Amino acid sequence: MASQLPRLLVALSPRDEVDAALAQRLPGLPWSYASRSAPADWAEVEAVLVGSVERELGDFTAARTPKLAFVQGVYTGLDGFPFERFPEPIRVAGNIGAFAPFVAEHAVALALAAARAIVPAQAKVRAGELRPPPEQRVLFRGTALVLGFGEIGREVAVRLAGFGMRVVGLNRTGRMAPDCEAMYPADRLREALLDADLVVDVRPLTRATAGSVGASEFAAMRPEAIYVNVGRAGTVDPEALYRHLVDRPGFRAALDVWWEEDFAAGRFPVRFPFSDLPNFVGTPHCAGLGPGSSAYVLDRAVANLARFFRGEPVLHVADRRDYLP
């Protein structure tokens, strides 16, 4: 690659997995890691593959890459993406659906952990107590509502149907989709919540979804419903969720995502002591992780880049209006 100026700039930590994915999907294409090349060599860059702009590109601006036309994210969500540094007509795509099988599996694990009271049960085992058992719930024959019926939502729906659940969904338009029995549009969220025994939130954080589940939405849910969020914590009012869990001990919640996540420090501060509650279970934003997940996710991102370099329509281009204030 050193003999040609790169057409693709890879803003990821150098590793064999990245090299292999690019060699398979984009053989012969000149590319370079951002960390191993100088901005003076970026004049021919047409596309960027990026994880975190701030971490991997620093003070980068599109002025350094006059031919840049496409940015492919490795991650799904684009909340927090600095669109202003990549002005139109540059297109930006999230890696939509790349984490779907892994996140869906984790969502079901959280639902089961909450329903079957696994955390209180573990505490009893630790104390050597056989009885009384913690109060059990079952998913069988219940109604599940999937908020955000995209690729992850469909994967969740298929798995929940395997438990004998009736699955309904919510998306932007209310347009019907496979693997669910009914679909609500986003503006009927509160109505959709009324009959759900299990609510699984997999929505991205956008201007429309931010803070959309608050006190009135929790009040609309069944007193013994289970709420699972593997999408973005910012779709939920944290105080409203905490107060509802305290005031309604029959209600249960499970989260894999948090309102402030400092991945560099490996910590997430939380204003409310969710983990002290017996009707709560949480995991540290790890739903998308697992053996083989990194290679699978990377391959999906590079496959979309291959579409770009072949001159084909690229997938999952973001509508900037969903994110810009």
LOBA-461190 format. One record per residue (C-alpha): residue number from 1; residue in one letter; z, x, y. Coordinates in steps of 0.02 Angstrom, whole numbers. Layout:
<pts>
     k   r        z        x        y
   NUM   A        Z        X        Y
...
</pts>
This chain:
<pts>
     k   r        z        x        y
     1   M        0        0        0
     2   A       27      147      116
     3   S     -160      173      143
     4   Q     -185        1      221
     5   L      -95      -94      356
     6   P        4     -237      279
     7   R      -60     -416      288
     8   L      106     -479      220
     9   L      276     -426      287
    10   V      418     -449      163
    11   A      585     -473      250
    12   L      693     -458       95
    13   S      799     -321       20
    14   P      683     -209      -82
    15   R      700     -238     -269
    16   D      593     -233     -425
    17   E      596     -423     -441
    18   V      505     -442     -274
    19   D      379     -307     -318
    20   A      340     -393     -483
    21   A      317     -565     -406
    22   L      197     -500     -275
    23   A       99     -397     -401
    24   Q       77     -550     -510
    25   R       35     -679     -377
    26   L      -49     -570     -244
    27   P     -132     -424     -334
    28   G     -219     -305     -217
    29   L     -147     -380      -57
    30   P      -79     -247       63
    31   W      104     -285       99
    32   S      260     -195      156
    33   Y      446     -220      164
    34   A      502     -243      344
    35   S      641     -118      315
    36   R      518       15      257
    37   S      386       -2      392
    38   A      377       12      581
    39   P      326     -128      701
    40   A      183      -17      756
    41   D      106      -46      583
    42   W      116     -237      590
    43   A      -43     -272      688
    44   E     -131     -347      536
    45   V       15     -452      471
    46   E      -39     -631      439
    47   A      113     -695      344
    48   V      298     -660      325
    49   L      408     -690      173
    50   V      587     -704      235
    51   G      762     -745      178
    52   S      868     -728      335
    53   V      776     -688      496
    54   E      933     -619      579
    55   R      984     -511      432
    56   E      813     -444      382
    57   L      713     -445      544
    58   G      845     -420      679
    59   D      771     -447      852
    60   F      596     -480      784
    61   T      478     -586      888
    62   A      304     -646      843
    63   A      234     -541      985
    64   R      245     -394      865
    65   T      126     -479      743
    66   P      -20     -549      844
    67   K     -110     -613      687
    68   L       42     -699      612
    69   A       -3     -876      555
    70   F      121     -920      418
    71   V      305     -893      377
    72   Q      369     -932      203
    73   G      555     -950      179
    74   V      638     -903       15
    75   Y      773    -1035       40
    76   T      751    -1222       46
    77   G      838    -1270      208
    78   L      773    -1226      381
    79   D      924    -1282      481
    80   G      968    -1134      590
    81   F      794    -1057      575
    82   P      744     -979      743
    83   F      584    -1077      769
    84   E      577    -1021      950
    85   R      540     -844      891
    86   F      389     -907      792
    87   P      297    -1019      916
    88   E      158    -1136      867
    89   P       28    -1129      796
    90   I      127    -1021      672
    91   R      173    -1130      524
    92   V      343    -1115      440
    93   A      376    -1176      263
    94   G      539    -1194      168
    95   N      546    -1160      -18
    96   I      562    -1345      -57
    97   G      606    -1386     -236
    98   A      626    -1205     -292
    99   F      811    -1228     -325
   100   A      792    -1404     -394
   101   P      831    -1379     -580
   102   F      982    -1270     -542
   103   V     1055    -1376     -402
   104   A     1028    -1536     -500
   105   E     1122    -1467     -649
   106   H     1266    -1414     -537
   107   A     1268    -1584     -452
   108   V     1291    -1668     -620
   109   A     1427    -1543     -666
   110   L     1521    -1587     -506
   111   A     1499    -1772     -538
   112   L     1569    -1754     -712
   113   A     1712    -1643     -653
   114   A     1761    -1774     -525
   115   A     1737    -1923     -642
   116   R     1829    -1846     -789
   117   A     1966    -1771     -678
   118   I     1937    -1596     -745
   119   V     2042    -1507     -612
   120   P     2199    -1614     -640
   121   A     2170    -1602     -827
   122   Q     2163    -1412     -817
   123   A     2328    -1414     -721
   124   K     2407    -1514     -862
   125   V     2341    -1393     -992
   126   R     2410    -1248     -892
   127   A     2580    -1335     -891
   128   G     2570    -1376    -1077
   129   E     2572    -1563    -1042
   130   L     2479    -1676    -1164
   131   R     2522    -1844    -1087
   132   P     2497    -1942     -980
   133   P     2314    -1893     -962
   134   P     2234    -1898     -789
   135   E     2139    -2056     -745
   136   Q     1963    -2045     -817
   137   R     1803    -2119     -752
   138   V     1636    -2130     -841
   139   L     1460    -2121     -773
   140   F     1393    -2230     -914
   141   R     1321    -2395     -848
   142   G     1368    -2354     -670
   143   T     1253    -2353     -518
   144   A     1205    -2186     -441
   145   L     1134    -2171     -266
   146   V     1036    -2011     -229
   147   L     1027    -1974      -43
   148   G      869    -1875      -12
   149   F      747    -1919     -149
   150   G      638    -1764     -146
   151   E      615    -1634     -281
   152   I      801    -1601     -304
   153   G      837    -1787     -296
   154   R      714    -1824     -435
   155   E      789    -1689     -545
   156   V      962    -1764     -515
   157   A      898    -1938     -554
   158   V      823    -1886     -722
   159   R      986    -1806     -775
   160   L     1094    -1953     -721
   161   A      981    -2076     -810
   162   G     1022    -1980     -968
   163   F     1202    -2038     -947
   164   G     1145    -2218     -946
   165   M     1161    -2237     -758
   166   R     1057    -2351     -649
   167   V      983    -2236     -517
   168   V      929    -2290     -343
   169   G      873    -2178     -201
   170   L      862    -2157      -14
   171   N      722    -2069       77
   172   R      647    -2073      250
   173   T      526    -2215      224
   174   G      593    -2315       79
   175   R      432    -2284      -16
   176   M      462    -2304     -202
   177   A      464    -2148     -311
   178   P      468    -2116     -499
   179   D      633    -2104     -592
   180   C      730    -2229     -488
   181   E      747    -2418     -493
   182   A      751    -2450     -305
   183   M      727    -2353     -144
   184   Y      808    -2377       26
   185   P      741    -2310      190
   186   A      855    -2192      286
   187   D      898    -2324      417
   188   R      980    -2431      281
   189   L     1102    -2296      227
   190   R     1259    -2401      245
   191   E     1183    -2543      145
   192   A     1130    -2422        9
   193   L     1309    -2357       -8
   194   L     1386    -2526      -45
   195   D     1355    -2538     -232
   196   A     1356    -2355     -283
   197   D     1484    -2289     -406
   198   L     1417    -2114     -378
   199   V     1333    -2047     -221
   200   V     1243    -1880     -234
   201   D     1191    -1808      -66
   202   V     1049    -1681      -76
   203   R      978    -1705       99
   204   P      929    -1562      215
   205   L     1018    -1542      381
   206   T      903    -1610      516
   207   R      922    -1699      681
   208   A      916    -1864      584
   209   T     1043    -1821      448
   210   A     1172    -1722      547
   211   G     1340    -1812      539
   212   S     1260    -1966      462
   213   V     1402    -1995      339
   214   G     1561    -2031      436
   215   A     1709    -2148      433
   216   S     1608    -2308      433
   217   E     1496    -2247      292
   218   F     1645    -2198      185
   219   A     1724    -2367      222
   220   A     1566    -2450      156
   221   M     1581    -2361      -12
   222   R     1673    -2431     -161
   223   P     1859    -2385     -160
   224   E     1838    -2287     -321
   225   A     1667    -2212     -286
   226   I     1628    -2028     -310
   227   Y     1538    -1931     -172
   228   V     1450    -1767     -217
   229   N     1364    -1655      -90
   230   V     1251    -1512     -144
   231   G     1135    -1527        6
   232   R     1211    -1479      174
   233   A     1391    -1506      230
   234   G     1333    -1544      406
   235   T     1269    -1714      350
   236   V     1453    -1764      333
   237   D     1596    -1780      457
   238   P     1730    -1667      378
   239   E     1878    -1756      457
   240   A     1813    -1926      402
   241   L     1793    -1864      224
   242   Y     1966    -1785      220
   243   R     2052    -1939      293
   244   H     1962    -2052      172
   245   L     2017    -1946       23
   246   V     2197    -1950       84
   247   D     2198    -2137      124
   248   R     2102    -2189      -32
   249   P     2171    -2089     -178
   250   G     2055    -2183     -297
   251   F     1904    -2110     -205
   252   R     1842    -1941     -265
   253   A     1732    -1807     -189
   254   A     1651    -1645     -245
   255   L     1567    -1518     -131
   256   D     1466    -1360     -158
   257   V     1421    -1340       27
   258   W     1531    -1305      178
   259   W     1524    -1328      365
   260   E     1543    -1145      412
   261   E     1477    -1019      287
   262   D     1486     -833      324
   263   F     1385     -758      182
   264   A     1398     -583      256
   265   A     1588     -589      246
   266   G     1587     -693       87
   267   R     1703     -825      161
   268   F     1701    -1002      228
   269   P     1837    -1067      344
   270   V     1884    -1251      321
   271   R     1981    -1353      448
   272   F     2053    -1472      319
   273   P     2145    -1428      157
   274   F     2025    -1515       38
   275   S     2074    -1406     -109
   276   D     2253    -1468      -99
   277   L     2198    -1645     -141
   278   P     2201    -1706     -321
   279   N     2045    -1812     -295
   280   F     1937    -1667     -238
   281   V     1841    -1529     -327
   282   G     1739    -1393     -244
   283   T     1631    -1241     -281
   284   P     1580    -1099     -162
   285   H     1397    -1141     -126
   286   C     1336    -1078     -294
   287   A     1234    -1225     -359
   288   G     1070    -1130     -347
   289   L     1133     -978     -442
   290   G     1117     -940     -627
   291   P     1021     -832     -750
   292   G      837     -830     -704
   293   S      858     -930     -544
   294   S      818     -787     -425
   295   A      652     -746     -509
   296   Y      606     -931     -520
   297   V      642     -961     -336
   298   L      550     -805     -281
   299   D      398     -851     -385
   300   R      389    -1022     -302
   301   A      391     -944     -129
   302   V      258     -815     -172
   303   A      150     -948     -253
   304   N      142    -1038      -86
   305   L       98     -875        0
   306   A      -43     -854     -125
   307   R     -109    -1024      -72
   308   F     -110     -964      108
   309   F     -204     -804       70
   310   R     -332     -900      -35
   311   G     -365    -1014      112
   312   E     -290    -1166       25
   313   P     -173    -1294      106
   314   V        5    -1229      100
   315   L      149    -1339       44
   316   H      308    -1395      132
   317   V      265    -1346      311
   318   A      412    -1397      421
   319   D      399    -1525      558
   320   R      483    -1431      699
   321   R      538    -1594      778
   322   D      661    -1616      635
   323   Y      757    -1462      688
   324   L      730    -1420      870
   325   P      856    -1496      992
</pts>
